[in-house]
Amino acid sequence: MIWLVLRFHFLIIIIFLCELMTGCMLGPNFHTPAAPQPKGYTEKPLSTKTASIRSQGTAGKAQYFALGQDLPAEWWYLFHSKALNQLIQTGLENSPNLAAAQAALRQAKEALNAQIGTSLFPAVSAQFSATRQKFSDETLGFSNGTNPVFNLFNPSLNIAYTLDVFGGARRQIEALQAQVDYQAYQIEASYLTLTSNIATTAITISSLKAQIQATRELIQSQAETLTIIKKQYRLGGTSHTEVLTQETLLAQTRATLPSLEQSLARSLHVLAALTGRFPSDTPLPPIDLEQLILPRRLPLSLPSHLTRQRPDVRASEALLHAASAQIGVATANLFPQLTLNGSYGWESNTASTLFSPHTAAWSIGGQLLQPIFYGGALQAKRRQALAAYDQAEAQYRQTVLQAFQNVADSLRALENDAQAFRAQKQAEIAAKNVLNLVKKQYYLGGVSYLSLLDAERQYQQTKIARIQAQASRYTDTVALFQALGGGWWSRSVKRG
């Protein structure tokens, strides 16, 4: 048995020596596309900070852009909200989308392992056959009726190996490794999308709740105004037109409430699905808009680093790599394929002498396959691979452009949000001051109760607009973190 093992080891060594001496890899060698070098994210130089309004809590503070700083992997902690942290953690634990992405990565890894096993190593198999058969006397030339019966035992080991002379198998492995990379970046993209959507939806819910409360207060104020106008009309102090005008205003305000409540219900259902729960389940702790801390220092990656930090860009690059490797596969298929085969075993008609030296049987051979005429199919497949690479390269460039657009949109949105919030907050403060002044005048008998209710209505309207502007500062901050890639590269342990 020892000499048998040595013979097979010797055969395997010969195969690998042939591979080392004759192997090459046809097709292009992939190189990571050069990072773009734009002068900045926006057409105009970016301000170092956004607008601010004094004495209005964190929502009114200026946000500073820290160019060249990396975003933390768990960026949602920058909002300092335990409720938000709990929502995102629940989503990460229960999300079917994230679980599906992780399963896809495992599938890609096993496909790679299978290709390595079948391409780089010889196929060795053992077989054993035992037959008992009888031949015709006439066939064997016997006429005495001996009825010869034979037993045949045949254990053997077989080995086969296709030399990857032109690198087609190794290019296929390269393509599958790129698919593994693609699925790994898809996990990061799913992770980023999930966390961003949870944060944005939670902020939207808190904003809608605040808007609904302000709208109900406005409806109450307008209803009280209508009651007073109707009394004045009955006493002849006003016209019927003013009554109808106030009724119209109240009806219009009431009409906005169902839309807000529907938006709230829809957002709650979305949040339940994002956190892996049913809409009928007990809701998680709500987020109070006033309790969120607006991140003041915003890490902003250098433009030249963005393509290495966006998971969608890295995933697109992996697909480009796979397309490049497939060109090598298609090219190698145009050239000869050499396969070596060998077997060693024993043949005997009795079990007692099966492993005797004189019953040994072996064979060794090779097969060369050279494509000659396939109707142009092989050349067409190579041209197809080249076209697929061109497609992947164009899609990669589009993904890069989209990444820079996302960052530019978010940066401009943050600047505009800060200015809009400052304007809305100033309007709210002014309306509040008017309301306080009218209250004092009303208590002194200087204005009517109708003037007081009108001042309250204006204050509630400016309050709703301020709530919307405040929520936009938070959601667009989340959008910037998402556009920058979410900081996945800062995580010590990668997902998947």
Summary of the structure (lengths in Angstrom):
residues: 496
radius of gyration: 37.9
end to end distance: 44.8
largest distance: 142.0
contacts: 1502
relative contact order: 0.17
helix: 63%
strand: 11%
